[in-house]
Amino acid sequence: MPRPIVARIHPDAVRHNLQLVRQKTPDSRVWAVVKANAYGHGIERIYPALAEADGIALLDLDEAVRVRELGWKKPVLLLEGIFTPADVAIADEYGLTVAVHCTEQLDLLCAAQVKQPIPINLKMNSGMNRLGFRPDVFRAAWERARSSASIGEITLMSHFASADDGDVDWQVDRFDAATSEIPGPRSLANSAAVLWHPRTHRNWVRPGIVLYGGSPSGLSRHVADIPLRASMSLTSQIIGTQTLSLQETVGYGRIFAANEPMRIGVVACGYADGYPRHAPTGTPIAVDGTLTRVVGRVSMDMLTVDLTPCPKAHVGSQVELWGDQVKIDDVAQASGTIGYELMCALARRVPVEVH
C-alpha cells in the first residue's frame, strides 16, 4: 500500500476563481496564466476549467504546444517571448502570440519569413527594471514593429513591481505618458492589480495566482473578503504517535522541547514531498478537522504535530497540510516563503488526484 499522502487538484475551484476575475474586470479580456505547468497543478488537469478565458499565457514553448494539442483555439501568449529562429518557426506554426522585450527579439521577428504575421505584446519597462524597453525608446520599438511584415497586432504591455502593496500609480503614469499617442490594446494587470487596482484594467488582464486561490500578496488576510477557492489540497495521515514528558524533545536537532506532557503525531509528509523544510514550530496544520501546529524540524519524509487540541487523534487520522481549511499562504508565510513556491514545489512522488 502506498504512503497515505495525496495532492488533490480541483478544476471547479479554478473555474470559480476565473469567474471572480471576470466579475472584477468586466470590460477586459482575460489571459489565464498557466506558467510553471499551471503553478504546479498540471496544465492538462486544469485545462477544462479555462474554457471561459480569452487566452492562455505561459513561458515555455513545449507548454504552448501542449495547450494547442489539447485543442485550445484561442490565443496563446509566450510571456518571455522567443530566443532563437527555431522558436519563431514554432510560434508561426502554432499561431502563438509572443512578448517582445528587447531589440534582439525584434531582430529575430523582423528577419523571419513567416506564414502569417505573428501578434506580439510589446513590453515596456515602466519601472520594475527586469524586462522591457524603457519609456524613452518604447515608441521607436513600436515603430519598428509595426513596419515589419512578419509582425501582426501589437498589444502594449507592462508589469508591476509592487501591485500587492498598492504602489502602481507611478508605473501606470509612466506607461500612459509614453503610450499616449500609440494605438493598440493594452495589458497591465497581474493578479494583484486585478483584485485591487481597477485603474489598470485595460483591454487584457493577466491573472495568475488568484486562479489557484492564492493571495497575490502572500497573506491570506488580504483576500479574506474575496471568495477564492483553493485549487490544490495536500493531505496525509497520522502514521504514529508519541507521548512526550516535560522537556523531552522531538526530531532532528532537538529544536522543540515539550513544556508540559503532551502527545505528538507523526505525519507522512516531509520536504521530499514538497512541504517546506523550514516550516517552524507553530506552522498551521489540521488533524481530523481541528487546527493545530507543526512542532520540531520537518524531515525528509515526516513531520510532527501537536495533538493537544485533538486528543482523540490516532494512527489513521486525516491531516490537511494545506487546502480549504489550512490556507497555503499561511503555511508559506510561517515558512518565510509564498504560496506560489509551495504549489510549484509539489514533488513528483506525491500521488495526484483530480476532484
C-alpha positions as CSV (number, residue, x, y, z in Angstrom):
1,M,0.0,0.0,0.0
2,P,1.4,3.5,-0.9
3,R,2.0,6.2,1.7
4,P,-1.2,8.0,2.6
5,I,-0.2,11.4,1.2
6,V,-2.1,12.7,-1.8
7,A,-2.5,16.0,-3.6
8,R,-5.9,16.8,-5.0
9,I,-6.5,19.3,-7.8
10,H,-9.8,21.0,-8.0
11,P,-10.6,22.3,-11.5
12,D,-14.0,23.6,-10.3
13,A,-12.1,25.9,-8.0
14,V,-10.1,27.3,-10.9
15,R,-13.3,27.8,-12.9
16,H,-14.9,29.6,-9.9
17,N,-11.8,31.8,-9.4
18,L,-11.8,32.7,-13.1
19,Q,-15.4,33.8,-12.9
20,L,-14.4,36.1,-10.0
21,V,-11.8,37.6,-12.2
22,R,-14.5,38.2,-14.9
23,Q,-16.6,39.9,-12.3
24,K,-13.7,42.2,-11.2
25,T,-12.8,43.1,-14.8
26,P,-16.0,43.0,-16.9
27,D,-14.6,45.2,-19.7
28,S,-11.3,43.3,-20.1
29,R,-10.3,40.1,-21.9
30,V,-8.5,37.6,-19.7
31,W,-5.2,35.8,-20.2
32,A,-5.2,32.8,-17.8
33,V,-1.6,32.4,-16.7
34,V,-0.5,28.7,-16.6
35,K,3.2,29.1,-16.4
36,A,5.3,26.5,-14.4
37,N,2.9,23.8,-15.5
38,A,-0.1,25.7,-14.2
39,Y,1.7,26.7,-10.9
40,G,2.4,23.0,-10.2
41,H,-1.2,21.9,-10.8
42,G,-0.6,20.3,-14.3
43,I,-1.9,22.1,-17.4
44,E,-3.9,19.0,-18.5
45,R,-5.6,18.7,-15.1
46,I,-7.0,22.3,-15.1
47,Y,-7.4,22.8,-18.8
48,P,-11.2,22.1,-18.8
49,A,-11.7,24.9,-16.2
50,L,-10.1,27.5,-18.5
51,A,-12.7,27.4,-21.3
52,E,-14.1,30.8,-20.5
53,A,-10.7,32.5,-20.6
54,D,-9.9,34.6,-23.7
55,G,-6.3,33.3,-23.9
56,I,-3.7,31.3,-22.1
57,A,-0.4,32.8,-21.1
58,L,2.7,30.8,-20.2
59,L,6.5,30.7,-20.6
60,D,7.7,27.6,-22.4
61,L,7.3,26.6,-26.0
62,D,6.7,23.0,-25.1
63,E,3.8,24.1,-22.8
64,A,2.4,26.2,-25.6
65,V,2.5,23.2,-27.9
66,R,0.8,21.1,-25.2
67,V,-2.0,23.6,-24.9
68,R,-2.6,23.6,-28.7
69,E,-2.5,19.8,-28.8
70,L,-5.2,19.8,-26.1
71,G,-7.4,21.6,-28.6
72,W,-7.1,25.3,-27.5
73,K,-8.0,27.5,-30.4
74,K,-7.9,30.9,-28.8
75,P,-4.7,33.0,-28.3
76,V,-1.6,31.6,-26.5
77,L,0.9,34.1,-25.2
78,L,4.6,33.4,-24.6
79,L,5.3,35.7,-21.7
80,E,9.1,35.8,-22.2
81,G,8.9,35.7,-26.0
82,I,11.3,33.9,-28.3
83,F,15.0,33.4,-28.2
84,T,16.1,31.6,-31.5
85,P,15.0,31.5,-35.1
86,A,13.6,28.0,-34.3
87,D,11.4,29.5,-31.7
88,V,10.0,31.9,-34.3
89,A,9.2,29.0,-36.6
90,I,7.3,27.2,-33.8
91,A,5.4,30.3,-32.9
92,D,4.4,30.7,-36.5
93,E,3.4,27.0,-36.9
94,Y,1.2,27.0,-33.8
95,G,-0.2,30.5,-34.1
96,L,1.3,31.9,-30.9
97,T,1.5,35.4,-29.6
98,V,4.9,36.4,-28.3
99,A,6.1,39.0,-25.8
100,V,8.9,41.2,-27.2
101,H,11.0,42.9,-24.5
102,C,14.4,43.7,-26.2
103,T,16.0,44.6,-29.5
104,E,17.3,41.1,-30.1
105,Q,13.8,39.7,-30.1
106,L,12.7,42.4,-32.5
107,D,15.6,41.5,-34.7
108,L,14.6,37.8,-34.8
109,L,11.0,38.6,-35.7
110,C,11.8,41.2,-38.3
111,A,14.2,38.8,-40.0
112,A,11.8,35.9,-40.1
113,Q,9.9,34.6,-43.0
114,V,6.5,33.6,-41.6
115,K,3.3,32.1,-43.0
116,Q,1.3,34.8,-41.2
117,P,2.2,37.8,-39.2
118,I,2.9,37.0,-35.5
119,P,1.0,39.1,-33.0
120,I,3.1,40.5,-30.2
121,N,2.9,42.0,-26.8
122,L,5.5,44.8,-26.8
123,K,6.7,45.1,-23.3
124,M,7.7,48.4,-21.6
125,N,10.0,48.6,-18.6
126,S,7.9,51.1,-16.7
127,G,10.0,50.8,-13.5
128,M,10.3,47.1,-12.5
129,N,13.7,47.1,-14.3
130,R,13.5,43.4,-15.2
131,L,12.4,43.1,-18.9
132,G,11.1,45.6,-21.4
133,F,12.0,48.7,-23.4
134,R,12.4,51.8,-21.4
135,P,9.8,54.5,-21.9
136,D,12.1,56.8,-23.9
137,V,12.8,54.2,-26.6
138,F,9.4,52.4,-26.5
139,R,7.9,54.3,-29.4
140,A,10.9,53.6,-31.6
141,A,10.5,49.9,-30.9
142,W,6.8,50.1,-31.7
143,E,7.5,52.0,-34.9
144,R,9.9,49.3,-36.0
145,A,7.5,46.5,-35.0
146,R,4.6,48.0,-36.9
147,S,6.7,48.4,-40.0
148,S,7.6,44.7,-40.1
149,A,5.7,42.4,-42.4
150,S,6.3,39.5,-40.0
151,I,4.6,41.2,-37.0
152,G,0.9,41.4,-36.6
153,E,-1.3,43.1,-34.0
154,I,0.7,44.9,-31.3
155,T,-0.5,44.9,-27.7
156,L,1.2,47.3,-25.4
157,M,2.3,45.6,-22.2
158,S,4.0,46.3,-18.8
159,H,4.4,44.6,-15.5
160,F,4.1,45.9,-11.9
161,A,6.7,45.7,-9.3
162,S,4.5,46.1,-6.2
163,A,0.8,45.9,-7.1
164,D,0.4,43.7,-4.0
165,D,1.1,46.6,-1.6
166,G,-0.8,49.3,-3.5
167,D,2.1,51.0,-5.3
168,V,1.2,51.1,-9.0
169,D,0.2,54.7,-10.0
170,W,3.8,55.8,-10.7
171,Q,4.2,52.9,-13.2
172,V,0.8,53.5,-14.8
173,D,1.6,57.2,-15.2
174,R,4.9,56.3,-16.9
175,F,3.2,53.8,-19.2
176,D,0.4,56.1,-20.1
177,A,2.7,59.1,-20.8
178,A,4.9,57.0,-23.1
179,T,2.0,55.4,-25.0
180,S,-0.4,58.3,-25.2
181,E,-0.2,58.6,-28.9
182,I,0.3,54.9,-29.7
183,P,-2.8,53.0,-30.8
184,G,-3.5,49.4,-29.8
185,P,-4.8,47.3,-27.0
186,R,-3.1,47.5,-23.5
187,S,-2.2,44.8,-21.0
188,L,-1.1,45.8,-17.5
189,A,-2.9,44.0,-14.7
190,N,-1.5,41.0,-12.9
191,S,-3.4,39.2,-10.1
192,A,-2.9,41.9,-7.5
193,A,-3.9,44.6,-9.9
194,V,-7.0,42.6,-10.9
195,L,-8.1,42.5,-7.3
196,W,-7.1,45.9,-6.0
197,H,-6.4,48.4,-8.9
198,P,-9.3,49.0,-11.2
199,R,-7.4,51.7,-13.0
200,T,-5.1,49.1,-14.5
201,H,-7.9,47.0,-16.0
202,R,-7.2,47.8,-19.7
203,N,-8.0,45.6,-22.7
204,W,-6.3,42.5,-21.3
205,V,-5.7,41.3,-17.7
206,R,-3.2,38.6,-16.7
207,P,-4.4,36.7,-13.6
208,G,-2.1,34.0,-12.3
209,I,-2.1,33.1,-8.6
210,V,-5.7,34.1,-8.0
211,L,-6.8,31.5,-10.4
212,Y,-5.5,28.9,-8.0
213,G,-6.9,30.5,-4.9
214,G,-3.7,32.1,-3.6
215,S,-3.2,35.7,-2.4
216,P,-1.1,37.9,-4.6
217,S,0.4,39.4,-1.5
218,G,1.2,36.1,0.1
219,L,-1.0,37.0,3.0
220,S,-4.4,35.2,3.3
221,R,-5.9,38.0,5.3
222,H,-5.6,40.3,2.2
223,V,-8.1,38.1,0.4
224,A,-10.3,37.2,3.4
225,D,-13.2,39.1,1.9
226,I,-12.8,37.6,-1.6
227,P,-14.4,34.2,-2.1
228,L,-11.4,32.5,-3.7
229,R,-11.3,28.7,-3.6
230,A,-8.2,26.6,-3.1
231,S,-7.4,24.7,-6.3
232,M,-4.9,22.4,-4.6
233,S,-5.1,20.5,-1.3
234,L,-2.4,18.4,0.2
235,T,-3.5,15.7,2.7
236,S,-1.9,12.8,4.6
237,Q,-2.5,10.8,7.8
238,I,-1.1,10.3,11.2
239,I,1.2,7.2,11.0
240,G,2.4,7.2,14.5
241,T,2.1,8.9,17.9
242,Q,4.4,9.5,20.8
243,T,3.9,10.9,24.4
244,L,6.5,13.4,25.5
245,S,7.4,14.1,29.1
246,L,8.2,17.6,30.3
247,Q,11.3,18.9,28.4
248,E,11.5,15.8,26.1
249,T,12.4,16.8,22.5
250,V,11.3,15.5,19.2
251,G,13.0,15.3,15.8
252,Y,16.4,16.2,14.3
253,G,18.3,18.8,16.1
254,R,16.0,18.6,19.2
255,I,14.8,22.1,18.5
256,F,11.4,21.5,20.1
257,A,11.1,20.6,23.8
258,A,7.7,19.9,25.5
259,N,6.8,22.5,28.2
260,E,4.4,20.0,29.6
261,P,3.5,16.4,29.0
262,M,1.9,16.1,25.5
263,R,1.1,13.8,22.6
264,I,2.6,14.3,19.2
265,G,1.5,12.8,15.9
266,V,3.9,11.7,13.1
267,V,2.6,12.7,9.6
268,A,3.6,11.0,6.4
269,C,4.8,14.2,4.7
270,G,8.2,15.8,4.5
271,Y,10.3,18.1,2.5
272,A,10.8,15.4,-0.2
273,D,7.1,15.7,-0.8
274,G,7.4,19.5,-1.3
275,Y,6.5,20.6,2.2
276,P,8.8,23.4,3.3
277,R,11.7,22.2,5.4
278,H,12.0,25.5,7.2
279,A,8.4,25.4,8.4
280,P,8.9,26.3,12.1
281,T,7.1,25.1,15.2
282,G,3.7,26.8,15.1
283,T,3.0,26.4,11.4
284,P,-0.7,25.7,11.0
285,I,-1.9,22.2,10.2
286,A,-5.2,20.4,10.7
287,V,-5.9,16.9,12.2
288,D,-9.3,15.5,11.7
289,G,-10.6,19.0,11.0
290,T,-9.0,20.6,14.1
291,L,-6.4,23.3,13.7
292,T,-3.1,22.6,15.4
293,R,0.6,23.2,14.8
294,V,3.7,21.6,13.5
295,V,6.3,21.0,16.1
296,G,10.0,20.3,15.7
297,R,12.0,20.1,12.5
298,V,10.5,18.9,9.2
299,S,12.4,15.9,8.0
300,M,12.6,14.3,4.5
301,D,9.6,12.0,4.8
302,M,7.8,13.0,8.0
303,L,6.8,15.9,10.2
304,T,5.4,16.0,13.7
305,V,2.3,17.8,15.1
306,D,0.9,18.8,18.4
307,L,-2.1,16.6,19.2
308,T,-3.1,18.6,22.3
309,P,-6.1,20.3,20.6
310,C,-7.2,16.9,19.2
311,P,-6.9,14.3,21.9
312,K,-8.9,11.7,20.0
313,A,-6.5,11.7,17.1
314,H,-4.9,8.3,16.3
315,V,-3.0,6.4,13.7
316,G,-5.0,6.9,10.5
317,S,-6.4,10.3,11.5
318,Q,-6.7,12.6,8.5
319,V,-4.3,15.6,8.1
320,E,-4.6,18.6,5.9
321,L,-1.2,20.2,5.2
322,W,-2.9,22.9,3.1
323,G,-6.3,23.3,1.3
324,D,-9.7,24.7,2.2
325,Q,-9.1,24.8,6.0
326,V,-5.3,25.4,6.2
327,K,-4.6,28.2,3.8
328,I,-1.5,27.6,1.7
329,D,-0.5,31.2,2.1
330,D,-0.5,30.8,5.9
331,V,1.8,27.7,5.7
332,A,4.1,29.7,3.3
333,Q,4.1,32.8,5.5
334,A,5.1,30.8,8.5
335,S,7.9,29.2,6.4
336,G,9.3,32.5,5.1
337,T,8.1,32.0,1.5
338,I,4.9,32.4,-0.6
339,G,2.2,30.1,-1.7
340,Y,3.4,30.2,-5.3
341,E,6.5,28.3,-4.3
342,L,4.7,25.6,-2.4
343,M,2.3,25.0,-5.3
344,C,5.2,24.7,-7.7
345,A,7.3,22.6,-5.3
346,L,4.9,19.7,-5.1
347,A,7.2,16.6,-5.5
348,R,6.7,14.1,-8.3
349,R,6.5,11.3,-5.8
350,V,3.2,12.6,-4.4
351,P,0.2,11.0,-6.0
352,V,-2.2,13.5,-7.6
353,E,-5.9,13.1,-8.0
354,V,-8.4,15.4,-9.8
355,H,-11.6,16.1,-8.0
